[in-house]
Amino acid sequence: LPFPTARQRVEYLDHVTAYMSEHLPDVPILIAGNGDRLLTVAARRAHIIGLTGGDPADGAEDPLAERIDFVRKAAPDRFDDLELNIAITALPLDGSGMPDLSIPRRFLPALSDEQLLRTPGVLSGSTQDMAATLRGYRDNYGVTYIIVQKPHAEAFAKVIAELR
């Protein structure tokens, strides 16, 4: 099967989501990613935008805030209607407070452990610390939709209980 370039895949996503918006207006669209081109399509077409949180290696002081600001500028008339999502890719699975970094390391292999720990999708510390981080994402950035990976579901249940 052909594997188009990233640009071609984003262009096709734009085409498909335009079609869906016209023909299936009641179906919510979630688009997740980090790059400018993809987030521009998401800002135009999506109801829910999944943020990967930016790359702490790129020098941005707050990469998540920078990506959200990019979306805000790309969707000035729609931003308040968008739901912002973040995927939690690592969190402590035991009482150590240190997350298992195997999933984020797979997607960000060039980053050090220290850099991975600074990505918004990685939670660390106690259950209370992780809940406080998520409250901060909500209060500071408007992130209200959180997803976790299946291996983290049981550990994340404690965070959910703390958030209630």
Solvent accessible surface area in square Angstrom, and as a share of the most:
residue,aa,sasa,rsa
1,L,217,1.08
2,P,123,0.78
3,F,163,0.68
4,P,57,0.36
5,T,81,0.47
6,A,60,0.47
7,R,123,0.45
8,Q,95,0.42
9,R,98,0.36
10,V,22,0.13
11,E,97,0.43
12,Y,144,0.55
13,L,53,0.26
14,D,29,0.15
15,H,118,0.53
16,V,48,0.27
17,T,3,0.02
18,A,32,0.24
19,Y,124,0.47
20,M,51,0.23
21,S,45,0.29
22,E,129,0.58
23,H,96,0.43
24,L,89,0.44
25,P,90,0.57
26,D,134,0.70
27,V,64,0.37
28,P,89,0.56
29,I,11,0.06
30,L,78,0.39
31,I,8,0.04
32,A,57,0.44
33,G,11,0.10
34,N,51,0.26
35,G,41,0.39
36,D,76,0.40
37,R,114,0.42
38,L,35,0.18
39,L,1,0.00
40,T,44,0.26
41,V,7,0.04
42,A,0,0.00
43,A,0,0.00
44,R,110,0.40
45,R,67,0.24
46,A,0,0.00
47,H,71,0.32
48,I,24,0.12
49,I,0,0.00
50,G,1,0.01
51,L,3,0.01
52,T,73,0.43
53,G,0,0.00
54,G,9,0.08
55,D,45,0.23
56,P,7,0.04
57,A,52,0.40
58,D,93,0.48
59,G,66,0.64
60,A,32,0.25
61,E,180,0.81
62,D,56,0.29
63,P,14,0.09
64,L,3,0.01
65,A,37,0.29
66,E,74,0.33
67,R,23,0.08
68,I,4,0.02
69,D,57,0.29
70,F,52,0.22
71,V,0,0.00
72,R,109,0.40
73,K,149,0.63
74,A,35,0.27
75,A,4,0.03
76,P,100,0.63
77,D,138,0.71
78,R,73,0.27
79,F,24,0.10
80,D,138,0.72
81,D,122,0.63
82,L,19,0.09
83,E,66,0.29
84,L,6,0.03
85,N,4,0.02
86,I,0,0.00
87,A,28,0.22
88,I,0,0.00
89,T,30,0.18
90,A,0,0.00
91,L,0,0.00
92,P,6,0.04
93,L,87,0.43
94,D,99,0.51
95,G,86,0.82
96,S,74,0.48
97,G,14,0.13
98,M,111,0.49
99,P,11,0.07
100,D,62,0.32
101,L,16,0.08
102,S,57,0.37
103,I,22,0.11
104,P,5,0.03
105,R,100,0.37
106,R,162,0.59
107,F,138,0.58
108,L,60,0.30
109,P,104,0.66
110,A,100,0.78
111,L,17,0.08
112,S,57,0.37
113,D,73,0.38
114,E,120,0.54
115,Q,46,0.20
116,L,0,0.00
117,L,58,0.29
118,R,130,0.47
119,T,8,0.05
120,P,11,0.07
121,G,5,0.05
122,V,9,0.05
123,L,3,0.01
124,S,47,0.30
125,G,23,0.23
126,S,51,0.33
127,T,34,0.20
128,Q,104,0.46
129,D,73,0.38
130,M,8,0.04
131,A,0,0.00
132,A,57,0.44
133,T,50,0.29
134,L,9,0.04
135,R,79,0.29
136,G,19,0.19
137,Y,24,0.09
138,R,118,0.43
139,D,98,0.51
140,N,114,0.58
141,Y,43,0.16
142,G,37,0.36
143,V,3,0.02
144,T,88,0.51
145,Y,69,0.26
146,I,51,0.26
147,I,77,0.39
148,V,43,0.25
149,Q,54,0.24
150,K,181,0.77
151,P,87,0.55
152,H,2,0.01
153,A,53,0.41
154,E,148,0.66
155,A,19,0.14
156,F,14,0.06
157,A,53,0.41
158,K,132,0.56
159,V,0,0.00
160,I,69,0.35
161,A,67,0.52
162,E,61,0.27
163,L,62,0.31
164,R,228,0.83
